[in-house]
Structures are given as C-alpha cells and as structure tokens.
Amino acid sequence: MGIKLKHLLVSTCVLLASSAAMAKAAPDQAARLGKDLTPVGAEKAGSKDGLIPAWEPGQKVGKLAGEYASNPAVEAEPIKFTITAANMAQYAANLSEGHKYLLKTFKDYKLNVYPSHRNVAWPDFIYKATAKNATDCELSGTDDPDKCALGFPYPIPQNGAEVIWNHRLKWRGNNVVRNNDQMIVDQNGHFQLAQLVEEVQFLYANEKNPVPLEKGKGLFLYYLSKIMSPPRTAGTMILVNESGGTGATGRAAWLYSPALKRIRRAPAVCCDNPYEGTDGQQFYDQVDMFNGVLERYSWKLVGKRDMIVPYDNYKIARAKYKDLVAPGHVNQDLPRYEYHRVWVVEATLRPGERHTYAKRVFYVDEDSWDIVMVDCYDAQGGLFNFQEGMLTPQFNVLTAFTVPEVIYHFDSGRYFLTALQAEGRPNNYAAEFPAGYFTDQAVQQRATK
C-alpha cells in the first residue's frame, strides 16, 4: 500500500471516529454519583496516604456583590513544608513539568505546601442536572455537546475532550461583571498594567433560564470585554457569542475599534491569535486557562494523578499588584499549594492542523473541574510555556475559579498575569443585562453615544 494512500485511510478513520457521538456513562456508573463519587463525579474518599482528605462540601455564605472571597480559618494555617530545587526529586511524581522547570531555573523559586481541603461545593440544582446529564449527554466529535442541560455535562468522562467541556460549562452564577487587570512582567520584575472590564451572561449553566445544548444548537454564554487602560488600546471591545460546534455553528465574535468607531466581525478571535492588548503574551484560547474550539487537537484522557497544585489561594487573590511580581516568576511567598487529585488530559495537535503548541498537558481538579495547570510544548517537543491558575472557591455563589492566572514564557523570560482583581472591584454576580445587550448593534450604539 502506498504511503499516501495509507495516510489517507488512517486520517479518514480518525475523522470518522471523531465525528461519532461519544458513549454516555453506563447506568451502573452513573448510579455512583452521590455515593462513592461526589454529585459531580469526584472520588469522595481521601487518599490512602492521608495527604488528600475526603470531600467535605462548604456552605453558601457571603453577598453576591461587594466582597472578595476569603476563608480566615484556611488562611491562618501554617506551611507544612516547602519544595525547592534541593528537595524537588522527593516530590517529582507529584509535580507538573512547568513547576519542575521553574524550580530548576530559579534559585529562589519554591512551592509552599499547606494542609489540603476539599470543600468546593455547588448548588443542589447543579447536582440534580449533573445526575441526569450522566446518562443523557453525549459529545459529537470534540466540539458538539448534545442533550445536555444546566449541570456538568460529563461527570464520568469517557475521553479527554469531555473533561475540558466540564471546565467550560461549569456553573459560575447567572451573570457577572468583573474587573480583569493584567500585567506583562519582564525579566527584571518590571511590569506594564492593563485594565479590562468583562461582562458575562451564562446561558447554559443558568439557574433562572437554562439553555440546553443540542448538536448544532450550542449557544452557552455571552461575553463582552472593554479595555480601560493603557490609553493606546483603551476603548477596544471584544464581543463573543460562545457556542458549541465549529465553523458557522461555532463561536461568533466581533471587535470594536475606537479609532474606526465601528464594530466588525472578528474570526481571528480564536486559537493561538494573541488577545488584544496582551503584546502576544496570551492567546485567545488561553483565556480562562482554555476556551474555544477543541477540533485542532486529539484529546487523550490519561487518568487521575495525585499532584501538588495551586489551591485555596485567597491570599494571592487579594494581594497588591506590586507585591505579586519578582524577577522571572511570581512572588512565591504568596501562592498556596496543596495535594489534590487531578484528571490529566493530553492534547496533541492533529496532522494538518496548525497551532503554536504542538502538545498541551492539562491538569484538571476533580472537585471543581477547573484547569489548574497546563504544560505547553512546541513542535520540537520542548516545554515552551506553563500556565498556572490559582484556584479559589467562591462560597457566595457556590463555584470555584482561578484568580489570578499566570502564563510563563520560557523563551523570553517574561510572564503574564491575568484575572487580577484586588485593586479593582470584587465580582458582581447580582448584575442583570437587558435583552439584546450582547449584540453587535447594541455594542455599536453604546460605544458611539
């Protein structure tokens, strides 16, 4: 058989396999939810060595607006031990490649490890919807969730793409207005600050009016960001109507330019194109650790792994920006690390596809389905970038997300901080948006008033 024909047949088989609907969880597996598994699919029990505790969900507390997340009891705990270059071999099995690189490269880099807590919790309506999704929800290819409603779509994942969709579709409140301050930090620790305001309406995971996902009908959130500073980019806006699917049924995006005073379709709001105003330090598909289409990669579910990950990061989330930075890396007196179980997912670039990252390894917390770390590799197999998300439970909404997030650029020595909020305003989950707010016409009208 000729090489070209053989390659064509292999490619055809891959394509057919990716387009088929993935199998739902078997009823006996789905029945484990709420028993030996938590209602969203994590293992309830702790680890045998005692390093990872059993799940003990927290309770809802706090206001929807005007408060930063805090947990005084957790924040008062002392450090258990510190990992440095001198002792990292002892913990190598529990470390990401990104953390190993940083420990080897910077003499002052360290990981302060604290007692572990598993208290991420979700509203009861999310638990009920997740149980139904376990036996109803399917995934066609990598980008088309089908027969899914409100809760985590794949609490018992069958493949790596389903794990990523759990991250993308998690409950985060009905609406939110948030400050997203960003810093580009050079090798000497000097930084440039940019400030954004983001408005988001969640359509799929919405308590009041959830929009179910069906193949070809996958609109699941509206997103609008406005750059407030620096002056050279101030006024720029990005509007996204985010959907499952690809091409015509996938993401629709627009970019408003204050210089032109008009909004235009922006198909480049995707993948490894740089986010506006980040000087190439963040790709569009690195926002929220990962978002956008999955179709360029093959997604392998490697399995579970006990790892040391950023967790319960109330301290760094509230830190002043000048205290965050150090030459080469974040001020490591601030992040908190704990032992947790994570799902490991390998994304490998498909033949014929293009992306700066030929391979990505995602580490996804089992309790929150949040991506907490990503090792990013170039086409030569070298570790190119490392993403780190400082996971923090939010008990006022019963959710969890990463704040702040860091992208280390090992080629240049610079790093990028995003999702900073401490010098802005706390998230406002009480926000309401009128009908038609997230359309290109509405954005154009508001921008040019």
Order of alpha helices (4+ residues) and beta strands (2+ residues): alpha-alpha-alpha-beta-alpha-beta-alpha-beta-beta-alpha-beta-beta-beta-beta-beta-beta-beta-alpha-alpha-beta-beta-beta-beta-beta-beta-beta-beta-alpha
